[in-house]
């Protein structure tokens, strides 16, 4: 049985110490983007399914600043990236995610896949 007195005390402690929630400065952009794309088909899921990319190994190439293969790779400033990711969560964990891919030598390799039928790197 749950001791609701303990739950009440815990909730009071959280309420007393947690900063008040504030909307992101991007809230309106998030809402507009969600409304604009609400009925849009999931083209990426369709593409993955059609080409069975979830069931096969895909060849990746190393990305390098001088590699002409990535000239069309999307470039975004931080605000555009936050709106694209619909928030800061993924942007904030990117550093942790990247550190998982750093080799013992300190070298970090970024790889991408370009489907032969596609012009864009992603």
Beta strands, then each sheet from edge to edge (+ up, - down):
strand 1: 61-62
strand 2: 111-112
sheet 1: 1+ 2-
end
